[in-house]
């Protein structure tokens, strides 16, 4: 048997270090066994998926040094490798489940489902579909579908008994079927949900081992059922422990920078970050902390994976990165890394138009544009002011900005300007006053290069990180404020 593993990211945001962590373990397992590693794009969420995000994911994984044998960019015998291009395949398999009685059409409206959920929650029950449409005859369901009535397709799930899951790391896991929802397989728009597409693709692409995060354990019974319904052999499962913040909570961008792009822009070396991710939940046989990707592949053994929640500690990563800078690079190599990181033609070419007309001597460049070459900047808290807003209003405005930056696509001058001017209007202040503390947070100065163009060059990740530091300097957001402010921001779209 040829070992085949995969990573299947969803292109709905920034390339996450958690994706790189899971990709690394899949890569090492496949390579250690002389197998193949695939990359598949799970873009069935057509509202949130973007090609910009997909490109960033591929670029970031390549920057780290991970390569795949098949994927959307290089093709392969099992393509296409974007789920949005495989719709006909999923519909064919969904029809097969309907024919065999393993799935049924559901015509329940969103309003009914919302009401059902409220009733279940108020009664202390597990929220889930109650099976109403499963009682429809096949003839009636087909007739209503042919008449164009909106519906989804759900999978049949037993209401009694227990599902047994065999996990490479965790042994036998048992989950009562009553805890498993009658999952939607095909949405009303004809596109599949993750569960159907995932199972069909893994089978058709010959995946033999699925290494994924432990958050997918609760979904495993649905996948076990689908493999059984199709009559396919199930891949071996291995649920890796989740990356954690220092406070042991799930790693999230609210508490820790999570984008691979952020760490690249901060000046971490790709091999150091990959080394650090390798230390998450795994260790070398000789316990050394510094090792190359090739060394990890040669020594990789799933039995050395620890199930304790690995903590992603930026201070430890910086310590490891410093060792790489000192121990792995000659002065000439160091110069080349600096040039590649920030003094390359592409990056300088974006910065120069913003500064060339504002300097008299080349030596002025450092003072005006130094922040473009920094990870974080220093600023005076007293410069973080918005005329007409008190301290709470200022913190609210900056938090609104941080949240809205996550939604601006593409991250370019014009949409950024539109988004921030809308926030100024929401906060009831003039745009020029609203933008002042953002200038300070991003550049360290009350006045600098044009803001929206500057933000474009810095990129979403550094902008978000610097805004977070400004918000923390003014006083971190409380849970109560987060709930209130999100509701206010969501209310304006």
C-alpha positions in Angstrom: 0.0 0.0 0.0 1.2 3.5 -0.9 0.6 5.9 1.9 -1.3 9.0 0.8 -2.1 11.9 3.0 -3.5 15.3 2.3 -4.1 18.8 3.7 -7.4 20.4 2.7 -7.6 24.0 3.8 -10.6 26.3 3.3 -9.7 29.5 1.5 -11.8 31.7 3.7 -9.2 33.8 5.5 -5.5 34.1 6.2 -3.2 31.1 6.0 -3.3 29.7 9.6 -0.4 28.3 11.5 -2.7 25.5 12.5 -3.1 24.6 8.9 0.7 24.5 8.6 1.0 22.4 11.7 -1.4 19.7 10.4 0.2 19.9 6.9 3.6 19.4 8.4 2.6 16.2 10.2 0.8 14.8 7.1 3.8 15.7 5.0 6.3 14.0 7.4 4.1 10.9 7.8 3.8 10.5 4.0 7.5 11.1 3.2 8.7 8.9 6.1 6.7 6.0 4.5 7.8 6.8 1.0 4.3 8.0 0.2 2.5 10.9 -1.4 1.2 14.2 0.1 -1.7 16.0 -1.6 -3.2 19.5 -1.3 -6.9 20.0 -1.9 -8.9 23.3 -1.6 -12.2 22.9 0.2 -14.0 26.0 -1.2 -17.6 24.9 -1.1 -18.4 28.0 1.0 -18.9 30.2 -2.1 -19.7 33.3 0.0 -16.5 33.3 2.0 -14.0 31.5 -0.2 -11.7 33.7 -2.3 -8.9 33.0 -4.8 -6.9 35.6 -2.9 -7.0 33.5 0.2 -6.2 30.3 -1.8 -3.2 32.0 -3.3 -2.0 33.1 0.1 -2.3 29.6 1.5 -0.3 28.0 -1.3 2.3 30.7 -1.2 2.7 30.4 2.6 3.0 26.6 2.6 5.6 26.8 -0.1 7.5 29.5 1.8 7.7 27.1 4.7 9.2 24.5 2.5 6.3 22.1 2.3 5.7 20.7 -1.2 2.9 18.4 -2.5 2.7 15.8 -5.2 -0.8 16.7 -6.4 -2.8 19.9 -6.1 -4.7 22.7 -7.8 -1.5 24.5 -8.9 0.3 21.4 -10.3 -2.5 19.1 -11.2 -2.4 15.3 -10.9 -4.4 12.1 -11.8 -7.1 12.7 -9.2 -8.2 16.2 -10.1 -9.7 18.7 -10.1 -8.4 19.6 -6.7 -10.8 22.4 -5.9 -14.1 21.2 -4.5 -16.0 24.0 -6.3 -15.0 22.2 -9.6 -16.3 18.8 -8.5 -20.0 19.6 -8.0 -21.2 17.0 -10.5 -19.2 14.3 -8.6 -20.9 15.1 -5.3 -24.4 15.3 -6.8 -23.8 11.8 -8.4 -22.8 10.4 -5.0 -25.7 12.1 -3.2 -28.2 10.6 -5.7 -26.7 7.2 -4.9 -27.3 7.7 -1.2 -30.9 8.8 -1.9 -31.5 5.7 -4.1 -30.2 3.4 -1.3 -32.3 5.1 1.4 -29.3 6.4 3.3 -30.3 10.1 2.7 -33.6 12.0 2.4 -34.8 15.3 1.1 -35.6 17.9 3.8 -38.0 20.8 3.0 -37.9 22.4 6.4 -37.6 26.2 6.3 -34.9 28.1 8.1 -37.6 29.6 10.3 -38.8 26.2 11.4 -35.3 25.0 12.1 -34.6 28.2 14.2 -37.7 27.6 16.2 -36.8 23.9 16.7 -33.4 24.9 17.9 -34.8 27.4 20.4 -37.2 24.8 21.8 -34.5 22.2 22.2 -32.1 24.6 23.9 -34.8 25.9 26.3 -35.6 22.3 27.2 -31.9 21.4 27.8 -31.8 19.1 24.8 -29.0 18.6 22.3 -29.8 20.8 19.3 -30.3 18.9 16.1 -32.7 18.0 13.4 -35.8 16.1 14.6 -36.2 14.0 11.4 -39.6 15.4 10.3 -39.0 15.1 6.6 -37.6 11.6 6.9 -41.2 10.5 7.3 -42.1 11.7 3.7 -42.6 9.1 1.1 -40.0 8.9 -1.6 -42.7 9.8 -4.2 -43.8 12.9 -2.3 -40.3 14.1 -1.8 -39.4 13.6 -5.4 -42.6 15.4 -6.5 -41.9 18.4 -4.3 -38.3 18.6 -5.5 -39.4 18.4 -9.2 -41.8 21.3 -8.6 -38.9 23.4 -7.5 -39.5 23.5 -3.8 -36.3 24.5 -1.9 -34.7 21.7 0.0 -31.5 20.1 1.2 -30.4 16.5 1.4 -29.7 15.1 4.8 -28.0 11.8 5.8 -29.9 9.1 7.7 -28.4 8.7 11.2 -29.3 5.9 13.7 -31.1 7.0 16.8 -29.9 4.1 19.0 -26.6 2.5 19.6 -23.0 3.7 19.6 -20.5 4.5 16.9 -17.1 3.1 17.4 -14.1 5.0 16.0 -10.6 3.7 15.8 -8.0 6.4 16.2 -4.3 5.9 15.6 -3.4 8.0 18.7 -6.4 7.7 20.9 -7.5 4.1 20.5 -11.2 3.4 20.5 -13.5 6.3 20.8 -17.3 5.7 21.3 -20.0 8.3 20.6 -23.7 7.6 21.0 -25.6 8.0 17.7 -28.2 10.1 19.4 -25.6 12.8 19.8 -25.0 12.9 16.0 -27.1 15.3 13.9 -28.8 14.3 10.7 -26.1 16.2 8.7 -27.0 18.2 5.6 -25.0 16.7 2.7 -26.2 18.8 -0.2 -27.3 22.4 0.3 -30.2 24.0 -1.4 -27.9 25.6 -3.9 -26.7 22.2 -5.0 -23.3 22.4 -3.4 -22.1 19.9 -0.9 -21.3 20.4 2.7 -17.8 19.6 4.1 -18.8 16.1 5.2 -20.0 14.7 1.9 -17.2 16.4 -0.1 -14.5 15.3 2.3 -15.5 11.7 2.3 -16.0 11.4 -1.4 -12.8 13.2 -2.2 -10.7 11.3 0.3 -11.9 8.0 -1.3 -11.6 9.0 -4.9 -8.1 10.5 -4.3 -6.9 7.3 -2.6 -6.2 8.9 0.8 -5.0 6.1 3.2 -4.4 8.1 6.4 -6.3 11.2 7.6 -4.3 13.3 10.1 -6.4 16.2 11.3 -7.2 18.3 14.3 -9.0 16.9 17.3 -11.9 19.3 16.7 -13.1 16.9 14.0 -13.6 13.9 16.4 -17.3 14.8 16.8 -17.7 14.6 13.0 -16.0 11.2 12.7 -19.3 9.3 13.2 -20.8 11.0 10.2 -17.8 10.0 8.1 -17.9 6.4 9.4 -21.5 6.2 8.3 -20.8 7.6 4.9 -18.0 5.2 4.2 -20.3 2.4 5.3 -23.2 3.6 3.1 -20.9 3.8 0.1 -19.3 0.5 0.9 -15.8 1.9 1.0 -12.8 1.1 3.2 -12.2 4.0 5.6 -8.8 5.6 5.9 -7.0 5.3 9.2 -7.8 8.3 11.4 -5.4 10.2 13.6 -6.7 13.3 15.5 -3.9 15.6 16.4 -4.1 17.8 19.5 -5.1 21.4 19.0 -2.6 24.2 19.2 -3.2 26.3 22.3 -2.7 29.9 23.5 -0.5 30.3 26.6 -3.7 30.3 28.7 -4.6 26.9 27.3 -7.5 28.2 25.2 -7.7 27.2 21.5 -5.2 29.2 19.4 -7.1 32.1 17.9 -6.2 35.4 16.4 -8.0 37.2 19.2 -5.2 36.3 21.6 -2.3 35.4 19.3 -1.2 36.2 15.7 -2.2 33.1 13.8 -1.4 33.9 10.2 1.7 32.4 8.6 2.0 35.7 6.7 2.4 37.6 10.0 5.4 35.5 11.0 7.0 35.9 7.6 6.5 39.7 7.7 7.9 39.8 11.3 11.1 38.4 10.0 11.0 34.8 11.3 12.9 32.3 9.1 10.7 29.7 7.4 12.9 26.8 8.7 12.7 28.1 12.3 8.9 28.4 12.2 8.6 24.9 10.6 10.9 23.5 13.3 8.8 25.1 16.0 5.6 23.7 14.6 7.3 20.3 14.5 7.9 20.6 18.3 4.2 21.0 18.8 2.9 17.7 20.1 6.0 15.8 18.9 9.6 15.4 19.8 12.8 14.0 18.3 14.0 10.6 19.8 17.1 12.4 21.3 14.8 15.3 22.6 16.8 18.0 20.8 14.8 21.1 20.0 16.5 22.3 16.9 16.1 20.1 13.8 15.6 20.4 10.0 12.6 19.2 8.0 14.6 16.3 6.6 15.7 15.3 10.1 12.1 15.4 11.2 11.0 13.2 8.3 13.6 10.6 9.0 12.7 10.4 12.7 9.0 10.9 12.4 6.9 8.4 14.4 3.3 9.0 15.3 3.8 7.1 18.6 5.9 10.1 19.8 2.9 12.5 19.4 1.7 13.8 22.8 -2.0 14.4 23.3 -1.4 17.2 25.8 -2.5 20.6 24.4 0.7 22.0 22.7 1.2 25.7 23.6 2.1 28.1 20.8 4.5 30.4 22.6 5.8 33.4 20.6 8.7 33.9 23.1 9.9 30.3 22.5 9.5 30.7 18.8 11.6 33.9 18.9 14.3 32.1 20.9 14.5 29.3 18.4 14.5 31.8 15.5 17.4 33.7 17.1 19.4 30.4 17.2 18.8 29.9 13.5 19.9 33.5 12.8 23.1 33.0 14.8 24.0 29.4 14.1 22.7 28.6 10.6 23.6 31.7 8.6 27.0 33.1 7.5 27.1 36.9 7.3 26.7 36.6 3.5 23.6 34.4 3.9 22.3 36.8 6.6 22.5 39.7 4.1 20.7 37.6 1.5 17.9 36.7 3.9 17.4 40.4 4.8 17.3 41.3 1.2 14.8 38.6 0.5 12.7 39.5 3.5 12.2 43.3 3.0 14.8 44.8 0.6 13.6 42.9 -2.4 12.4 44.7 -5.6 8.7 43.9 -5.1 8.5 45.3 -1.5 10.7 48.3 -2.0 8.9 49.0 -5.3 5.6 49.3 -3.3 7.2 51.5 -0.6 9.1 54.0 -2.8 6.1 55.7 -4.5 4.9 56.6 -1.0 8.1 58.2 0.2 10.1 59.4 -2.8 8.2 62.8 -3.1 8.5 63.3 0.7 12.3 63.2 1.2 15.2 65.5 0.4 18.1 63.1 0.9 18.3 59.3 0.8 19.3 59.5 4.5 15.8 60.7 5.2 14.4 57.4 4.2 15.0 55.7 7.5 13.1 58.3 9.5 10.2 58.4 7.2 9.9 54.7 6.1 11.6 52.8 8.9 8.2 51.4 10.1 7.9 49.5 6.9 10.9 47.4 8.0 9.7 46.8 11.5 7.4 44.2 13.1 6.0 46.5 15.8 6.3 50.2 16.3 6.6 52.4 19.3 4.0 55.2 19.8 2.9 57.6 22.5 -0.4 56.6 24.0 -1.4 60.3 24.2 -1.2 60.4 20.4 -4.1 57.9 20.2 -7.0 60.3 20.3 -10.1 60.9 18.3 -11.6 64.4 18.6 -15.1 64.1 20.1 -14.6 60.6 21.6 -13.8 59.6 25.1 -11.5 56.7 26.1 -14.2 54.1 25.7 -15.3 55.5 22.4 -11.7 55.5 21.1 -11.2 51.9 22.2 -14.5 51.0 20.5 -13.5 52.7 17.3 -10.1 51.0 17.1 -11.7 47.6 17.9 -14.2 48.2 15.1 -11.3 48.9 12.8 -9.5 45.7 13.8 -12.6 43.6 13.1 -13.4 45.3 9.9 -9.9 44.8 8.5 -10.6 41.1 8.6 -13.5 41.6 6.1 -11.9 44.0 3.6 -11.3 42.1 0.4 -9.2 42.7 -1.5 -6.9 44.4 1.0 -6.3 47.4 -1.2 -6.4 51.2 -0.9 -9.9 51.9 -2.2 -11.9 49.3 -0.3 -9.9 50.1 2.9 -10.7 53.8 2.5 -14.4 53.0 2.0 -14.5 50.7 5.0 -12.8 53.1 7.4 -14.8 56.1 6.3 -18.0 54.1 7.0 -16.7 53.3 10.5 -16.0 57.0 11.0 -19.6 57.8 10.1 -20.8 55.0 12.4 -18.8 56.5 15.3 -20.1 60.0 14.6 -16.8 61.7 13.9 -15.0 63.2 10.9 -12.9 60.8 8.9 -9.7 62.8 9.4 -10.2 62.6 13.2 -11.1 58.9 13.0 -8.0 58.0 11.0 -5.5 59.8 13.3 -5.0 57.1 15.9 -4.8 54.5 13.1 -1.9 56.5 11.6 -0.2 56.4 15.1 -0.9 52.7 15.7 0.5 51.6 12.3 3.4 54.0 11.8 4.3 55.2 15.3 3.7 58.8 14.1 0.7 61.2 13.9 1.6 62.0 10.3 3.3 59.7 7.8 2.8 58.3 4.3 -0.8 58.0 2.9 -2.7 55.8 5.2 -4.6 53.5 2.9 -1.7 52.9 0.6 0.5 52.3 3.6 -1.9 49.7 4.9 -1.9 48.0 1.6 1.9 47.7 1.7 2.0 46.6 5.3 -0.7 44.0 4.7 -3.6 42.8 6.8 -1.5 40.8 9.3 0.8 43.6 10.4 -2.0 46.1 10.5 -4.1 43.9 12.7 -1.1 43.1 15.0 -0.2 46.8 15.4 -3.8 47.8 16.0 -4.1 45.1 18.7 -1.1 46.6 20.5 -2.7 50.0 20.5 -5.9 48.6 21.8 -4.1 46.8 24.6 -2.2 50.0 25.5 -5.6 51.8 26.0 -7.1 48.9 27.9 -8.0 45.4 26.7 -11.6 44.7 25.6 -13.7 42.9 28.2 -16.0 40.0 27.3 -19.0 42.2 27.9 -17.7 44.9 25.6 -16.9 42.4 22.9 -20.4 41.1 22.9 -21.9 44.6 22.9 -19.5 46.0 20.2 -19.8 43.1 17.9 -23.6 43.4 18.0 -23.3 47.1 17.2 -20.9 46.5 14.3 -22.9 43.6 12.9 -26.0 45.8 12.9 -24.6 48.0 10.2 -23.5 45.2 7.9 
